């Protein structure tokens, strides 16, 4: 319903529906109020389609309450779009169409224009009174499969290799419009959820490649725990270590033991981090490398959520598409940092303890015995950071060594030698740790360009545009064809005379940047207009006329005019009363049987008790000798209208038989002279 919106150009909509069951969507020229609600409208489809969940009411021409559900079985698969490069069903239940209507069978429409100054229209998830009941619904109401457009536009590579799934999913929604006594129209909408869900083979492949890196590193670090692996290699090397002491003795290390605590299943932990959902700071975008999915929660695209937004709020446009692209890129770029941080935290939190016995002798004299105990974080051990380690000893220095070195200095010397020995053993693990960030970032860079720059951003920026709480006006004459409505989406409060204020919960433009291909889908549209004051067409009795004195005895017809299609209560003075309905031109008529001679009063009362009219008339018996209209047989004298039988003298209106004297109103039998009105 927007001129600013690209209306379907060149589209051919086939297989339209037949036998609509709702009231025709046209207001009579004299209608004071009007309301309609429609669940779904697609550019090129008229609103006179019963199955699209459409209801219409106008006062007074069709003021009864209308309620109509969306007929899913009738809609599925019957509407095809044929565009220069696109030919696919708009609506389907087998996955072949652009739009799948999930739980949309719960959607319906409501319209009532019960008085000239009140009208209400609603559509969507409603209660019995047409009020919104979105909170009571569950499940997706509709899904738009955007990948269908990729295939139709000839970019199958994007569909198969980059984005295998691209769907816009909508939760329960609805709108309502109401206007009373000339007050500003009340326009309301509700939308439970709106998301874009993507699946990318490239993203899932990225997850597999990153998992390969973390698995390799995890295997090495897991080897530091328990017997075997690096632990055995390190202790074997230490047990064979000989340390020169002041050039006069050699200290031998033996019985070395290395224990590591707090380092559990590094491989499993890191791989879980790879497949863990990554969520942007705004919560707009989340990505899972494990299954290659990207989830976009459009409720986070605008402050305050989906509801209570200003009129004509963009939920998805070029700016929001750029924001989504930026946040997704940031998430992927952050994978390397996340994993590196996790590895460093694990190494810093894990602890080790290394013990070894030391002894030295000169010839046959013992000059050193006892042992050392080294502890600290595993990260410091791998990096060789001796200053951060705790070094204890119970070394006893004897003889020639006693005056040259103390036990503490000797223990430090032994530990330095151990670190020099184990450094090469840790080189492989350190290389994996140091290169992890660069390796992951390289893999991410290979994905960002084709997935985000070449697929997701163009998809969201150029393939679909979404507006929520769309408001504007539509001419009453265009209600049956919203797609052709001349008014652009705008706030007009209240609408100009002859136009309705409308609200659409969700308006979707597919291919908005290609006018020749653009398709608009409106979900949950409601509109109203109502007069500030009721226009009263007076009740008027036209027959009999007031004062008429020659109404024939018998059946008397009382007829007149009033407001078209309204009721009139007509009563005779004897109490006989009946109600008649004026036709579309405002004409009404009723017959009272066997009305007797004499004076009578007829009274007509319209739908307002202040709208009345009355006439008094006289019923007389018909005459055989007295003829009012025609005169026949022999006449003499001057006859003005009709003369019957023998007449003499001047006759002005009607003369019958012989008359004498001057007769003013009615003359009968023998008369002569001048007769003024009627002579019989």
C-alpha positions in Angstrom: 0.0 0.0 0.0 2.8 2.4 -0.7 3.6 4.4 -3.7 7.2 4.8 -2.4 7.4 1.0 -2.4 8.4 -0.6 -5.7 5.2 -2.1 -6.9 5.4 -5.3 -8.9 6.1 -4.2 -12.4 5.4 -6.5 -15.3 4.3 -9.3 -13.0 1.6 -11.7 -14.0 -0.4 -13.3 -11.3 -2.2 -16.4 -12.3 -4.7 -18.8 -10.9 -6.6 -16.3 -8.8 -9.2 -17.4 -6.4 -12.9 -17.9 -7.2 -16.1 -17.6 -5.4 -15.1 -15.2 -2.6 -17.3 -15.4 0.5 -16.7 -12.1 2.1 -18.5 -8.8 1.5 -17.3 -6.9 -1.6 -14.6 -4.5 -0.7 -16.3 -1.3 -1.9 -17.9 1.4 0.2 -21.0 3.0 -1.1 -20.6 6.7 -1.9 -22.8 7.6 1.1 -21.0 5.4 3.6 -19.8 7.3 6.7 -17.5 4.7 8.1 -15.4 1.9 6.8 -13.1 -0.8 8.1 -11.1 -3.7 6.8 -8.5 -6.2 7.9 -6.4 -8.5 5.7 -3.9 -11.1 6.8 -1.8 -11.2 3.6 -1.4 -9.2 0.5 1.1 -9.7 -2.3 1.6 -7.1 -5.0 -0.6 -8.0 -7.9 -3.2 -9.7 -5.8 -6.5 -7.8 -5.3 -8.1 -7.7 -1.9 -11.3 -9.2 -3.2 -9.8 -12.6 -2.5 -11.7 -14.3 0.3 -9.0 -16.9 1.1 -6.4 -14.2 1.9 -8.0 -13.6 5.3 -9.9 -10.5 4.3 -12.9 -8.8 6.1 -14.7 -5.6 5.2 -17.5 -3.5 6.7 -19.0 -0.1 5.8 -21.8 1.9 7.4 -24.5 1.9 6.4 -24.1 -0.2 3.2 -22.6 -3.3 4.8 -22.3 -2.6 8.5 -22.4 -6.2 9.8 -19.5 -7.7 11.6 -17.1 -9.7 9.4 -14.7 -12.3 10.6 -12.6 -14.5 8.2 -9.7 -16.8 8.8 -6.8 -17.2 6.4 -7.5 -20.2 4.2 -4.1 -22.0 4.0 -5.3 -24.9 1.9 -6.7 -22.6 -0.7 -3.6 -20.4 -0.8 -0.9 -23.0 -1.1 0.7 -23.3 -4.5 -1.9 -21.3 -6.5 -0.2 -18.0 -7.1 2.8 -17.9 -9.5 5.0 -14.9 -10.2 6.2 -14.7 -13.7 8.9 -12.0 -14.0 11.6 -11.5 -16.6 13.9 -13.8 -14.7 11.7 -15.3 -11.9 9.0 -17.9 -12.1 8.0 -19.5 -8.8 5.0 -19.9 -6.5 4.6 -17.1 -4.1 3.0 -19.3 -1.5 3.5 -23.0 -1.0 3.6 -25.8 1.6 6.0 -28.1 -0.2 9.1 -25.9 -0.1 8.9 -24.7 -3.7 7.6 -21.3 -3.0 8.9 -18.0 -1.9 6.6 -17.9 1.1 5.7 -20.7 3.5 2.8 -20.1 5.9 3.8 -22.3 8.8 1.4 -21.7 11.7 -0.4 -18.9 9.8 -3.7 -20.9 9.9 -4.1 -19.1 13.3 -4.3 -15.8 11.6 -7.7 -14.1 10.8 -9.3 -10.8 10.0 -12.0 -8.7 11.7 -14.0 -5.7 10.5 -17.0 -3.8 11.8 -18.4 -0.3 11.0 -21.3 -0.5 13.4 -22.1 3.3 13.4 -21.3 6.3 11.2 -18.8 7.5 13.8 -17.1 4.2 14.7 -15.1 1.6 12.8 -12.6 -1.1 13.7 -10.5 -3.4 11.6 -8.0 -6.0 12.7 -5.8 -8.8 11.3 -3.4 -11.4 12.5 -3.6 -13.4 15.8 -6.9 -12.1 17.3 -9.4 -12.8 20.0 -13.1 -13.0 19.5 -13.5 -9.2 19.7 -10.8 -8.4 17.2 -8.2 -7.5 19.8 -4.6 -8.6 19.3 -3.6 -11.9 20.9 -0.1 -12.3 19.7 1.2 -13.4 23.1 -1.0 -16.4 23.0 0.5 -17.8 19.7 3.5 -19.9 19.2 5.7 -21.1 16.3 6.7 -19.4 13.1 3.8 -17.8 11.3 5.6 -17.5 8.0 9.0 -18.1 6.4 10.3 -16.4 3.3 12.9 -18.6 1.5 15.4 -16.1 0.1 17.6 -18.8 -1.5 14.8 -19.4 -4.0 15.6 -15.9 -5.4 19.4 -16.7 -5.7 18.6 -19.6 -8.0 16.1 -17.6 -10.0 18.5 -14.8 -10.4 21.2 -17.1 -11.9 23.6 -17.1 -8.9 23.4 -20.8 -8.1 27.0 -20.8 -6.9 26.0 -18.6 -4.0 23.1 -20.9 -3.2 25.0 -24.2 -3.3 28.5 -23.2 -2.2 28.2 -20.2 0.1 24.6 -20.0 1.5 22.7 -23.2 1.4 19.9 -21.7 3.5 18.7 -18.1 3.8 15.3 -17.7 5.4 13.4 -14.8 7.0 11.3 -16.3 9.8 8.4 -14.4 11.4 6.6 -15.1 14.6 3.0 -14.3 15.5 1.9 -10.9 14.4 -1.1 -8.6 14.1 -2.5 -5.1 13.7 -5.6 -3.2 14.6 -7.0 0.1 13.6 -10.0 1.9 15.3 -11.5 5.3 15.1 -14.4 6.8 17.1 -16.3 10.2 17.0 -13.7 12.0 14.9 -10.8 11.3 17.4 -7.4 10.5 16.0 -7.3 6.9 14.8 -5.8 4.3 17.1 -3.3 2.2 15.2 -1.5 -0.7 16.9 0.7 -3.6 15.7 2.5 -6.5 17.4 5.3 -8.8 16.2 6.6 -11.7 18.4 9.8 -12.4 16.5 11.6 -11.8 13.3 14.9 -13.5 12.4 17.1 -14.3 9.5 18.6 -17.8 9.6 21.5 -18.7 7.3 23.5 -21.8 6.7 26.9 -21.7 5.0 29.0 -24.7 3.8 32.0 -22.4 4.0 31.4 -21.5 7.6 31.0 -25.1 8.6 34.2 -25.9 6.7 35.9 -23.1 8.6 34.8 -24.8 11.8 36.3 -28.1 10.7 39.6 -26.5 9.8 39.9 -24.6 13.1 39.0 -27.8 15.0 41.9 -29.5 13.2 44.3 -26.8 14.6 42.9 -27.1 18.1 42.9 -30.9 18.1 46.6 -30.9 17.2 47.4 -28.5 20.0 45.2 -30.3 22.4 46.9 -33.7 21.7 50.3 -32.2 22.6 49.1 -30.5 25.8 47.0 -33.5 26.8 50.3 -35.5 26.7 51.6 -33.5 29.7 49.2 -35.2 32.0 49.9 -38.6 33.4 52.4 -41.2 32.3 53.6 -41.4 28.8 53.9 -38.7 26.1 55.8 -35.6 27.0 55.8 -36.4 30.7 57.9 -39.5 30.1 60.1 -37.8 27.6 60.8 -34.9 30.1 61.5 -37.1 33.1 63.8 -39.4 31.1 65.8 -36.4 29.9 66.1 -35.0 33.4 67.3 -38.4 34.9 70.2 -38.3 32.5 71.1 -34.7 33.2 74.6 -33.9 34.5 75.2 -30.4 35.7 78.7 -29.0 36.1 79.2 -27.3 39.4 82.0 -24.7 39.6 84.1 -26.8 37.3 85.1 -29.1 40.1 82.2 -31.5 40.3 79.3 -32.8 38.3 75.8 -33.0 39.8 73.7 -35.9 38.6 69.8 -35.7 38.7 67.8 -38.9 39.2 64.3 -40.1 40.3 62.7 -37.2 38.4 58.9 -36.9 38.6 56.6 -34.4 36.8 52.9 -34.0 37.7 50.5 -31.6 36.1 47.2 -30.6 37.7 44.2 -28.7 36.3 44.8 -29.6 32.7 41.9 -31.8 31.7 40.9 -32.8 28.1 42.4 -29.8 26.3 41.3 -31.2 23.0 37.7 -31.5 24.0 37.6 -28.1 25.7 39.1 -26.3 22.7 36.9 -28.1 20.2 33.9 -27.2 22.3 34.9 -23.6 22.1 35.1 -23.8 18.3 31.5 -25.1 18.0 30.2 -22.9 20.8 27.7 -20.2 19.6 29.4 -16.8 19.2 27.2 -13.9 20.0 27.9 -10.3 19.1 27.8 -7.6 21.8 24.5 -6.3 20.6 23.1 -9.8 20.4 22.0 -9.0 16.8 24.2 -11.7 15.2 25.3 -15.1 16.4 27.4 -17.7 14.5 28.1 -21.4 15.1 31.2 -22.7 13.4 30.1 -26.3 14.3 27.1 -26.4 12.0 27.8 -23.4 9.8 24.8 -21.4 10.9 24.4 -17.7 11.3 21.4 -16.4 13.3 20.3 -12.7 13.0 17.8 -11.6 15.6 16.2 -8.5 14.0 14.6 -7.5 17.3 18.1 -6.3 18.3 18.5 -4.3 15.1 16.6 -1.3 16.7 16.5 -0.1 20.2 13.6 -1.2 22.3 12.7 -4.4 20.4 10.2 -5.1 17.7 7.1 -3.5 19.3 6.1 0.1 20.2 8.4 1.4 17.4 7.6 4.7 15.6 5.6 4.4 12.4 7.5 3.2 9.3 10.5 1.9 11.2 13.0 0.0 9.1 13.7 -3.4 10.5 16.0 -4.4 7.7 17.6 -2.0 5.2 21.0 -1.2 3.8 22.2 0.4 7.0 21.2 -2.5 9.2 22.6 -5.0 6.6 25.9 -3.2 7.0 25.7 -3.5 10.8 25.0 -7.2 10.5 28.0 -7.7 8.1 30.3 -5.7 10.5 29.2 -7.7 13.6 29.5 -11.0 11.8 33.0 -10.1 10.6 34.0 -9.1 14.1 32.8 -12.4 15.5 34.8 -14.4 13.0 37.8 -12.3 13.5 37.5 -12.9 17.2 37.7 -16.7 16.9 41.5 -16.6 16.9 41.7 -14.3 19.9 39.1 -16.4 21.7 41.0 -19.6 21.2 44.4 -18.1 22.1 43.0 -16.6 25.2 41.5 -19.9 26.2 44.7 -21.8 25.7 46.7 -19.2 27.7 44.1 -19.3 30.5 44.3 -23.1 30.6 48.1 -23.0 30.8 48.1 -20.3 33.5 45.5 -22.1 35.6 47.2 -25.5 35.3 50.0 -26.2 37.7 53.0 -28.5 37.7 55.3 -30.0 40.3 58.8 -31.3 39.3 61.0 -33.2 41.8 64.4 -34.7 41.3 67.3 -36.0 43.5 70.7 -34.5 43.1 74.1 -35.8 44.2 77.7 -35.0 43.4 81.1 -36.4 44.5 84.8 -35.7 44.0 86.6 -39.0 43.8 85.0 -41.0 46.5 83.9 -38.1 48.6 80.2 -36.9 48.5 80.0 -33.2 48.2 76.3 -32.8 47.4 73.1 -34.7 48.1 69.4 -34.1 48.6 66.8 -32.9 46.1 64.9 -30.1 44.4 61.2 -29.3 44.2 60.0 -26.9 41.5 56.4 -25.7 41.1 54.4 -23.1 39.3 52.0 -22.6 36.4 52.3 -24.8 33.4 52.5 -21.8 31.2 55.6 -20.5 33.0 57.2 -24.0 32.6 56.5 -24.1 28.8 57.9 -20.5 28.4 60.9 -21.2 30.6 60.1 -18.3 32.9 62.3 -19.2 35.9 61.6 -16.0 37.8 57.9 -17.0 38.1 58.7 -20.5 39.5 58.8 -21.7 43.1 62.1 -23.5 43.8 62.6 -25.4 47.0 65.5 -27.7 48.0 66.8 -29.9 50.7 70.3 -30.0 49.3 73.3 -30.6 51.6 76.6 -29.1 50.4 79.7 -30.7 51.8 83.4 -30.4 51.6 85.1 -28.6 48.8 81.8 -27.1 47.6 80.7 -25.7 50.9 82.7 -22.6 50.7 82.0 -21.9 47.0 78.2 -22.1 46.6 75.1 -22.2 48.8 72.3 -24.6 48.4 69.9 -22.1 47.0 72.2 -21.0 44.3 72.9 -24.6 43.4 69.2 -25.4 43.2 68.7 -22.4 40.8 71.6 -23.7 38.7 70.0 -27.1 38.5 66.6 -25.7 37.5 68.2 -23.5 34.8 69.8 -26.6 33.4 66.5 -28.4 33.5 64.8 -25.6 31.6 67.5 -25.6 29.0 67.0 -29.3 28.5 63.2 -29.2 28.3 63.0 -26.1 26.1 63.4 -28.0 22.8 60.9 -30.7 24.0 58.3 -27.9 24.5 59.1 -26.3 21.1 56.4 -28.1 19.3 53.7 -27.1 21.8 54.9 -23.6 22.0 54.9 -23.3 18.2 51.3 -24.5 18.0 50.3 -22.0 20.7 52.2 -19.1 19.2 50.9 -19.7 15.7 47.4 -20.5 16.7 46.0 -17.0 16.3 47.7 -16.4 12.9 46.6 -19.8 11.5 43.0 -19.3 12.6 42.9 -15.7 11.3 44.2 -16.9 7.9 41.3 -19.5 7.7 38.8 -16.8 8.7 40.0 -14.4 6.0 39.3 -17.1 3.4 35.7 -17.2 4.5 34.8 -13.5 5.2 35.1 -12.3 1.6 32.9 -14.9 -0.1 30.4 -15.4 2.7 29.9 -11.9 4.1 31.1 -9.5 1.4 29.8 -11.5 -1.6 26.7 -13.2 -0.2 25.2 -12.1 3.1 25.6 -8.4 2.8 24.2 -8.2 -0.8 21.4 -10.6 0.2 20.3 -8.4 3.1 21.0 -5.1 1.5 19.6 -5.7 -2.0 17.3 -8.7 -1.9 15.0 -7.9 1.0 13.8 -4.8 2.9 11.5 -4.9 5.9 9.3 -2.2 7.5 7.4 -2.6 10.7 4.4 -0.5 11.9 4.0 0.8 8.4 1.4 3.6 8.5 -0.2 5.7 5.8 -3.5 6.5 4.1 -5.4 4.8 1.3 -8.3 6.1 -0.7 -11.6 4.3 -0.1 -11.8 3.5 -3.8 -8.5 1.6 -3.6 -9.4 -0.6 -0.6 -9.9 -3.6 -2.9 -6.4 -3.2 -4.4 -3.8 -2.1 -1.9 -0.9 -2.7 -4.3 -2.3 0.1 -6.5 -2.9 2.6 -3.6 -1.6 6.0 -4.5 -0.6 7.2 -1.0 3.0 6.6 0.1 3.6 5.2 3.6 3.4 8.2 5.9 1.7 9.3 9.0 -1.5 11.3 8.2 -3.5 11.8 11.4 -6.4 11.8 10.7 -6.7 10.7 7.0 -8.1 13.2 4.5 -11.8 12.9 3.8 -12.6 9.8 1.8 -9.4 8.0 2.9 -8.6 5.4 5.5 -5.7 5.3 8.0 -4.0 2.0 7.7 -1.3 0.1 9.7 0.6 -2.9 8.5 2.4 -5.0 11.1 5.2 -6.1 8.7 5.8 -5.0 5.1 8.4 -6.9 3.1 9.9 -5.7 -0.2 11.8 -8.4 -2.1 14.3 -7.2 -4.6 13.6 -3.5 -3.7 16.5 -2.2 -5.8 15.2 -3.9 -9.0 11.9 -2.1 -9.9 11.2 -4.5 -12.7 11.4 -7.5 -10.3 10.2 -6.0 -7.0 7.6 -8.0 -5.1 5.9 -6.6 -2.0 4.3 -8.8 0.7 2.2 -7.2 3.4 1.3 -9.2 6.6 -1.5 -8.1 8.9 -3.0 -4.9 7.5 -5.9 -3.0 9.1 -7.6 0.3 8.1 -10.5 2.5 9.2 -12.3 5.7 8.5 -15.2 7.2 10.4 -17.1 10.4 10.4 -16.8 12.9 13.3 -20.6 13.3 13.2 -23.2 11.1 11.6 -24.6 12.6 8.4 -28.4 12.5 8.8 -30.5 12.3 5.7 -34.0 13.4 6.8 -36.9 11.0 6.6 -39.5 12.4 4.2 -43.0 11.0 3.3 -43.7 11.8 -0.3 -47.0 9.9 -0.7 -49.7 10.6 0.4 -49.0 14.4 0.4 -49.9 16.3 3.5 -53.5 17.5 3.3 -54.4 15.2 0.4 -58.2 14.8 0.6 -59.0 12.2 -2.1 -57.1 9.1 -1.0 -59.2 6.2 -2.1 -60.6 3.9 0.5 -58.8 0.5 0.8 -55.1 -0.2 0.6 -53.0 2.9 1.1 -49.4 3.1 0.0 -47.1 5.3 2.2 -43.7 5.9 0.6 -40.7 8.3 0.8 -37.0 8.7 1.1 -34.2 8.6 3.8 -30.6 7.5 4.4 -29.9 4.6 2.0 -30.0 1.2 3.5 -31.3 2.4 6.9 -34.5 1.3 8.6 -37.7 3.4 8.8 -40.6 2.7 11.2 -43.9 3.8 9.6 -47.0 4.1 11.7 -50.7 5.0 11.1 -52.8 6.7 13.7 -54.7 3.5 14.4 -51.4 2.0 15.8 -50.6 -0.2 12.7 -46.8 -0.1 12.5 -44.1 -1.8 10.3 -40.4 -1.4 9.6 -39.0 -1.1 6.1 -35.5 -0.7 4.8 -34.6 2.0 2.3 -32.9 0.8 -0.8 -29.4 1.9 -2.0 -31.0 5.1 -3.4 -32.8 5.8 -0.1 -36.3 5.0 -1.4 -38.7 3.1 0.8 -42.4 2.1 0.6 -45.0 0.2 2.6 -48.7 -0.6 2.2 -51.4 -0.4 4.8 -54.4 -2.6 4.0 -58.1 -1.8 4.3 -57.7 1.8 5.5 -61.2 3.2 6.3 -62.8 6.5 5.4 -61.9 9.6 7.2 -58.8 11.6 8.3 -55.6 9.8 9.0 -52.0 10.6 10.0 -49.0 8.6 8.9 -45.7 9.0 10.7 -42.2 7.8 9.6 -39.3 7.6 12.1 -35.6 7.0 10.9 -32.9 5.3 12.9 -32.6 8.4 15.0 -35.7 9.3 16.9 -35.2 12.9 16.0 -35.4 12.1 12.4 -39.2 12.0 11.7 -41.9 13.2 9.3 -45.7 13.0 9.2 -48.6 13.7 6.9 -52.4 14.0 7.4 -54.7 12.8 4.6 -58.4 12.0 4.0 -59.6 8.7 2.7 -62.9 8.9 0.7 -65.1 6.3 -1.1 -64.8 6.0 -4.8 -67.8 7.5 -6.8 -69.7 6.0 -9.7 -71.5 9.2 -10.9 -68.7 11.5 -9.8 -65.8 11.2 -12.1 -62.7 13.1 -11.3 -60.4 12.3 -14.1 -62.4 11.8 -17.2 -65.9 12.9 -18.4 -67.8 11.0 -21.0 -71.1 11.1 -22.9 -73.1 14.2 -23.8 -71.9 17.5 -22.4 -72.9 21.0 -23.1 -71.4 24.3 -22.1 -67.7 24.9 -21.6 -65.8 21.9 -20.2 -62.3 22.5 -18.9 -61.0 19.1 -17.8 -63.5 16.3 -18.3 -67.4 16.4 -18.5 -69.8 13.6 -18.3 -73.6 13.4 -19.1 -75.7 16.5 -19.7 -74.2 19.8 -18.4 -75.1 23.4 -18.9 -73.2 26.5 -17.9 -69.5 27.0 -17.5 -67.6 24.0 -16.2 -64.1 24.6 -14.9 -62.8 21.2 -13.8 -65.2 18.3 -14.0 -69.0 18.4 -14.6 -71.5 15.6 -14.5 -75.2 15.6 -15.0 -77.4 18.7 -14.9 -76.1 21.4 -12.5 -77.5 24.8 -11.6 -76.1 27.6 -9.5 -72.5 28.3 -8.7 -70.5 25.4 -7.6 -67.2 26.0 -5.9 -65.6 22.6 -5.1 -67.8 19.7 -6.1 -71.2 19.8 -7.9 -73.5 16.9 -8.2 -76.9 16.3 -9.8 -78.9 19.2 -11.3 -76.7 22.3 -11.4 -76.6 25.3 -13.7 -74.4 28.3 -13.7 -70.6 28.6 -13.3 -68.7 25.7 -11.7 -65.3 26.6 -10.4 -63.4 23.4 -9.4 -65.1 20.2 -9.9 -68.7 19.6 -11.3 -70.2 16.2 -11.3 
